[in-house]
Amino acid sequence: QVQLVESGGGLVQAGGSLRLSCAASGNIFIFRLNAVSWYRQAPGKQREMVAVITSSSSSTNYADSVKGRFTISRDNAKNTAYLQMNSLKPEETAIYYCNVRTGWGQGTQGTVSS
């Protein structure tokens, strides 16, 4: 099993930035050998995929709504994945989760004020 802990959430104004981290522990080989995805869930809405990165960082993919503003990355030596979020909008207020295979973190709250 791999354990995932997200951090870096907080309160920012519209147009601001947050950098989220996802730290893996336990069976770190699961983390290092698999893709990492970031999801978010806004109040009253379904969880949606935001970005995904392959195990070697060779490929990334983004939801259309965040392309050009969000950047996913990872550092396998540190067992950590990141999500840099720029030009944030109030509607992106959500709990942000990272995911590796069947493992999920507890989430980190990101709040964007207008």
N, CA, C and O of each residue as an XYZ file, in Angstrom:
456
protein
N       0.825     -1.196      0.000
C       0.000      0.000      0.000
C       0.861      1.248      0.000
O       1.950      1.264      0.574
N       0.382      2.265     -0.628
C       1.050      3.560     -0.601
C       0.144      4.537      0.120
O      -1.064      4.564     -0.112
N       0.727      5.334      0.990
C      -0.019      6.380      1.677
C       0.321      7.719      1.032
O       1.476      7.987      0.700
N      -0.685      8.542      0.862
C      -0.527      9.825      0.193
C      -1.021     10.939      1.105
O      -2.097     10.840      1.696
N      -0.232     11.994      1.214
C      -0.621     13.142      2.036
C      -0.462     14.409      1.208
O       0.635     14.758      0.772
N      -1.589     15.089      1.004
C      -1.569     16.354      0.265
C      -1.348     17.521      1.214
O      -1.722     17.467      2.386
N      -0.744     18.565      0.697
C      -0.549     19.792      1.463
C      -0.435     20.950      0.499
O      -0.329     20.757     -0.712
N      -0.457     22.161      1.043
C      -0.265     23.339      0.215
C      -1.524     24.117     -0.101
O      -1.465     25.175     -0.727
N      -2.658     23.602      0.327
C      -3.895     24.336      0.095
C      -3.944     25.599      0.941
O      -3.090     25.829      1.797
N      -4.948     26.399      0.686
C      -5.102     27.631      1.451
C      -6.094     28.545      0.800
O      -6.858     28.142     -0.078
N      -6.077     29.806      1.245
C      -6.984     30.822      0.740
C      -6.201     31.816     -0.112
O      -5.209     32.390      0.337
N      -6.657     32.010     -1.339
C      -6.028     32.990     -2.220
C      -7.106     33.803     -2.910
O      -8.260     33.382     -2.991
N      -6.730     34.950     -3.399
C      -7.656     35.766     -4.185
C      -7.682     35.264     -5.622
O      -6.759     34.592     -6.082
N      -8.741     35.599     -6.303
C      -8.839     35.262     -7.724
C      -7.626     35.817     -8.460
O      -7.209     36.955     -8.241
N      -7.074     34.990     -9.331
C      -5.868     35.367    -10.048
C      -4.590     34.939     -9.352
O      -3.503     35.048     -9.918
N      -4.715     34.459     -8.144
C      -3.553     34.043     -7.377
C      -3.115     32.630     -7.692
O      -3.644     31.982     -8.595
N      -2.133     32.161     -6.928
C      -1.527     30.855     -7.184
C      -1.445     30.031     -5.906
O      -1.362     30.562     -4.799
N      -1.472     28.733     -6.094
C      -1.195     27.775     -5.025
C      -0.327     26.668     -5.606
O      -0.433     26.323     -6.783
N       0.522     26.128     -4.764
C       1.315     24.968     -5.163
C       1.020     23.838     -4.203
O       1.336     23.915     -3.016
N       0.419     22.801     -4.718
C       0.058     21.651     -3.911
C       1.140     20.587     -3.988
O       1.808     20.431     -5.011
N       1.301     19.863     -2.899
C       2.238     18.745     -2.855
C       1.501     17.480     -2.447
O       0.508     17.523     -1.721
N       2.010     16.355     -2.929
C       1.475     15.043     -2.580
C       2.669     14.170     -2.209
O       3.440     13.760     -3.076
N       2.814     13.893     -0.931
C       3.939     13.108     -0.447
C       3.525     11.661     -0.249
O       2.513     11.373      0.390
N       4.315     10.760     -0.801
C       4.022      9.332     -0.713
C       4.913      8.659      0.320
O       6.076      9.022      0.495
N       4.347      7.680      0.995
C       5.110      6.851      1.928
C       4.564      5.430      1.866
O       3.603      5.156      1.147
N       5.176      4.540      2.618
C       4.772      3.146      2.565
C       5.481      2.472      1.409
O       6.705      2.552      1.303
N       4.730      1.805      0.537
C       5.325      1.156     -0.626
C       5.584      2.208     -1.708
O       4.751      2.434     -2.587
N       6.741      2.838     -1.625
C       7.033      3.953     -2.527
C       7.242      3.491     -3.960
O       7.202      4.304     -4.883
N       7.462      2.203     -4.158
C       7.612      1.705     -5.523
C       6.302      1.801     -6.286
O       6.294      1.983     -7.503
N       5.199      1.678     -5.566
C       3.912      1.889     -6.213
C       3.831      3.318     -6.726
O       3.364      3.566     -7.838
N       4.288      4.249     -5.908
C       4.293      5.655     -6.343
C       5.225      5.836     -7.543
O       4.831      6.418     -8.554
N       6.438      5.347     -7.432
C       7.447      5.627     -8.457
C       7.131      4.956     -9.792
O       7.548      5.455    -10.837
N       6.416      3.855     -9.782
C       6.178      3.085    -10.999
C       4.823      3.343    -11.636
O       4.474      2.712    -12.634
N       4.068      4.253    -11.075
C       2.736      4.502    -11.588
C       2.483      5.988    -11.834
O       3.175      6.856    -11.303
N       1.476      6.244    -12.650
C       1.062      7.620    -12.883
C       0.466      8.212    -11.614
O      -0.072      7.503    -10.764
N       0.577      9.514    -11.515
C      -0.044     10.258    -10.412
C      -1.075     11.201    -11.020
O      -0.816     11.882    -12.012
N      -2.230     11.220    -10.408
C      -3.287     12.120    -10.863
C      -3.691     13.063     -9.739
O      -3.632     12.720     -8.558
N      -4.096     14.243    -10.136
C      -4.726     15.189     -9.211
C      -6.196     15.304     -9.591
O      -6.539     15.430    -10.767
N      -7.039     15.258     -8.602
C      -8.472     15.436     -8.760
C      -8.920     16.582     -7.855
O      -8.197     17.005     -6.953
N     -10.108     17.061     -8.114
C     -10.708     18.040     -7.207
C     -12.209     17.783     -7.106
O     -12.843     17.258     -8.021
N     -12.741     18.173     -5.963
C     -14.171     18.044     -5.750
C     -14.689     19.322     -5.112
O     -14.361     19.648     -3.972
N     -15.501     20.030     -5.869
C     -16.124     21.257     -5.376
C     -17.399     20.901     -4.620
O     -17.963     19.827     -4.828
N     -17.851     21.781     -3.757
C     -19.079     21.511     -2.987
C     -20.256     21.202     -3.909
O     -20.553     21.964     -4.829
N     -20.916     20.084     -3.654
C     -22.086     19.705     -4.424
C     -21.796     19.161     -5.805
O     -22.720     18.935     -6.586
N     -20.534     18.946     -6.120
C     -20.175     18.454     -7.445
C     -19.407     17.151     -7.352
O     -18.896     16.783     -6.294
N     -19.336     16.454     -8.488
C     -18.582     15.211     -8.533
C     -17.086     15.491     -8.594
O     -16.645     16.549     -9.043
N     -16.334     14.525     -8.135
C     -14.882     14.638     -8.224
C     -14.477     14.586     -9.692
O     -14.991     13.770    -10.458
N     -13.555     15.459    -10.077
C     -13.107     15.498    -11.465
C     -11.590     15.458    -11.547
O     -10.895     15.971    -10.670
N     -11.093     14.851    -12.592
C      -9.653     14.779    -12.811
C      -9.163     16.123    -13.310
O      -9.775     16.741    -14.181
N      -8.062     16.562    -12.752
C      -7.469     17.843    -13.122
C      -6.233     17.645    -13.982
O      -6.073     18.304    -15.009
N      -5.359     16.737    -13.564
C      -4.102     16.534    -14.287
C      -3.552     15.164    -13.956
O      -3.852     14.597    -12.906
N      -2.742     14.635    -14.864
C      -2.105     13.340    -14.650
C      -0.703     13.390    -15.242
O      -0.461     14.050    -16.252
N       0.210     12.679    -14.595
C       1.590     12.613    -15.067
C       2.036     11.157    -15.014
O       1.713     10.440    -14.067
N       2.774     10.721    -16.022
C       3.253      9.346    -16.060
C       4.386      9.132    -15.058
O       4.910     10.084    -14.479
N       4.752      7.877    -14.866
C       5.738      7.540    -13.839
C       7.084      8.209    -14.079
O       7.769      8.599    -13.133
N       7.457      8.340    -15.341
C       8.764      8.916    -15.674
C       8.690     10.393    -16.020
O       9.685     10.996    -16.424
N       7.503     10.974    -15.860
C       7.270     12.383    -16.221
C       7.357     12.636    -17.717
O       7.471     13.784    -18.147
N       7.304     11.585    -18.506
C       7.445     11.756    -19.955
C       6.192     12.348    -20.593
O       6.252     12.907    -21.688
N       5.075     12.225    -19.915
C       3.822     12.707    -20.489
C       2.906     13.254    -19.407
O       2.849     12.731    -18.294
N       2.196     14.312    -19.754
C       1.201     14.887    -18.848
C      -0.088     15.139    -19.618
O      -0.092     15.247    -20.844
N      -1.161     15.227    -18.881
C      -2.443     15.532    -19.497
C      -3.256     16.364    -18.520
O      -3.143     16.204    -17.304
N      -4.074     17.252    -19.062
C      -4.818     18.192    -18.238
C      -6.277     18.262    -18.669
O      -6.611     18.043    -19.833
N      -7.127     18.571    -17.713
C      -8.500     18.912    -18.064
C      -8.473     20.195    -18.886
O      -7.643     21.073    -18.651
N      -9.375     20.297    -19.839
C      -9.399     21.477    -20.701
C      -9.503     22.772    -19.892
O      -8.934     23.796    -20.269
N     -10.216     22.717    -18.808
C     -10.471     23.927    -18.024
C      -9.224     24.486    -17.345
O      -9.219     25.644    -16.927
N      -8.170     23.683    -17.228
C      -6.968     24.151    -16.519
C      -5.737     24.245    -17.412
O      -4.679     24.684    -16.959
N      -5.859     23.846    -18.657
C      -4.703     23.888    -19.563
C      -4.147     25.294    -19.667
O      -4.886     26.266    -19.826
N      -2.841     25.381    -19.576
C      -2.172     26.670    -19.669
C      -2.052     27.398    -18.340
O      -1.338     28.395    -18.237
N      -2.749     26.903    -17.321
C      -2.684     27.551    -16.003
C      -2.125     26.629    -14.922
O      -1.492     27.098    -13.976
N      -2.351     25.341    -15.053
C      -1.880     24.372    -14.062
C      -0.715     23.575    -14.651
O      -0.659     23.317    -15.853
N       0.203     23.199    -13.779
C       1.328     22.353    -14.188
C       1.521     21.252    -13.163
O       1.683     21.515    -11.972
N       1.502     20.015    -13.638
C       1.757     18.863    -12.780
C       3.204     18.436    -12.950
O       3.746     18.479    -14.055
N       3.820     18.029    -11.867
C       5.203     17.549    -11.927
C       5.408     16.545    -10.793
O       4.549     16.383     -9.926
N       6.545     15.884    -10.816
C       6.856     14.934     -9.755
C       8.364     14.830     -9.583
O       9.136     15.107    -10.501
N       8.755     14.427     -8.394
C      10.157     14.178     -8.082
C      10.200     12.813     -7.422
O       9.937     12.693     -6.225
N      10.524     11.797     -8.180
C      10.502     10.443     -7.643
C      11.563     10.234     -6.564
O      11.394      9.386     -5.688
N      12.644     10.992     -6.620
C      13.666     10.874     -5.581
C      13.133     11.343     -4.229
O      13.584     10.884     -3.179
N      12.167     12.260     -4.269
C      11.548     12.778     -3.045
C      10.188     12.144     -2.788
O       9.530     12.473     -1.801
N       9.762     11.244     -3.660
C       8.453     10.587     -3.518
C       7.327     11.602     -3.383
O       6.426     11.447     -2.559
N       7.394     12.627     -4.193
C       6.445     13.731     -4.097
C       5.994     14.166     -5.485
O       6.784     14.212     -6.428
N       4.725     14.478     -5.585
C       4.164     15.062     -6.793
C       3.647     16.453     -6.458
O       3.353     16.763     -5.304
N       3.544     17.277     -7.481
C       3.169     18.671     -7.273
C       2.090     19.084     -8.273
O       1.944     18.502     -9.347
N       1.350     20.101     -7.878
C       0.417     20.735     -8.802
C       0.536     22.243     -8.598
O       0.109     22.783     -7.577
N       1.120     22.903     -9.581
C       1.216     24.355     -9.556
C      -0.030     24.918    -10.220
O      -0.329     24.600    -11.371
N      -0.746     25.747     -9.494
C      -2.005     26.289     -9.997
C      -1.901     27.811    -10.049
O      -1.730     28.462     -9.018
N      -2.005     28.364    -11.234
C      -1.919     29.807    -11.436
C      -3.231     30.354    -11.962
O      -4.071     29.610    -12.468
N      -3.397     31.647    -11.840
C      -4.593     32.324    -12.342
C      -5.862     31.649    -11.855
O      -6.768     31.367    -12.640
N      -5.922     31.396    -10.583
C      -7.038     30.656    -10.016
C      -8.343     31.452    -10.058
O      -8.353     32.680     -9.970
N      -9.430     30.715    -10.194
C     -10.761     31.309    -10.291
C     -11.605     30.879     -9.087
O     -11.372     29.811     -8.521
N     -12.560     31.681     -8.700
C     -13.392     31.313     -7.537
C     -14.077     29.958     -7.687
O     -14.248     29.233     -6.707
N     -14.466     29.620     -8.905
C     -15.152     28.342     -9.117
C     -14.219     27.148     -8.968
O     -14.666     26.002     -9.018
N     -12.934     27.404     -8.785
C     -11.988     26.315     -8.567
C     -11.776     26.026     -7.080
O     -10.910     25.237     -6.701
N     -12.571     26.669     -6.269
C     -12.589     26.327     -4.854
C     -13.038     24.881     -4.713
O     -14.113     24.505     -5.179
N     -12.197     24.070     -4.060
C     -12.471     22.635     -3.994
C     -11.487     21.975     -3.038
O     -10.512     22.582     -2.594
N     -11.772     20.731     -2.740
C     -10.776     19.889     -2.079
C      -9.998     19.191     -3.189
O     -10.579     18.594     -4.095
N      -8.695     19.276     -3.102
C      -7.824     18.703     -4.113
C      -7.183     17.429     -3.562
O      -6.641     17.414     -2.456
N      -7.258     16.361     -4.359
C      -6.772     15.054     -3.953
C      -5.730     14.554     -4.945
O      -5.800     14.854     -6.137
N      -4.763     13.791     -4.444
C      -3.892     13.064     -5.359
C      -4.232     11.577     -5.303
O      -4.766     11.067     -4.319
N      -3.908     10.924     -6.379
C      -4.300      9.526     -6.560
C      -3.193      8.764     -7.262
O      -2.631      9.233     -8.252
N      -2.884      7.585     -6.744
C      -1.968      6.646     -7.385
C      -2.633      5.271     -7.315
O      -2.820      4.704     -6.238
N      -2.977      4.761     -8.472
C      -3.744      3.494     -8.557
C      -4.976      3.595     -7.680
O      -5.835      4.438     -7.934
N      -5.090      2.772     -6.666
C      -6.286      2.814     -5.817
C      -6.085      3.656     -4.562
O      -6.980      3.746     -3.721
N      -4.925      4.265     -4.436
C      -4.645      5.048     -3.244
C      -5.048      6.506     -3.384
O      -4.832      7.125     -4.426
N      -5.635      7.048     -2.322
C      -6.056      8.446     -2.280
C      -5.549      9.098     -0.995
O      -5.465      8.463      0.056
N      -5.218     10.373     -1.109
C      -4.910     11.135      0.081
C      -6.183     11.660      0.718
O      -7.284     11.392      0.239
N      -6.026     12.411      1.801
C      -7.182     12.955      2.511
C      -7.664     14.258      1.887
O      -8.752     14.743      2.197
N      -6.848     14.812      1.013
C      -7.227     16.044      0.339
C      -6.716     17.281      1.047
O      -6.424     17.263      2.243
N      -6.615     18.351      0.286
C      -6.239     19.651      0.823
C      -7.195     20.698      0.246
O      -7.491     20.694     -0.949
N      -7.662     21.579      1.101
C      -8.666     22.554      0.687
C      -8.010     23.743      0.008
O      -7.084     24.351      0.545
N      -8.498     24.062     -1.168
C      -8.092     25.277     -1.856
C      -9.303     26.180     -2.008
O     -10.321     25.774     -2.568
N      -9.193     27.398     -1.510
C     -10.301     28.345     -1.565
C      -9.859     29.597     -2.301
O      -8.842     30.203     -1.965
N     -10.634     29.977     -3.306
C     -10.323     31.142     -4.124
C     -11.416     32.176     -3.919
O     -12.577     31.935     -4.248
N     -11.048     33.309     -3.381
C     -12.026     34.362     -3.128
C     -12.118     35.313     -4.311
O     -11.144     35.524     -5.033
N     -13.295     35.879     -4.497
C     -13.497     36.796     -5.636
C     -13.235     38.241     -5.244
O     -13.357     39.139     -6.077
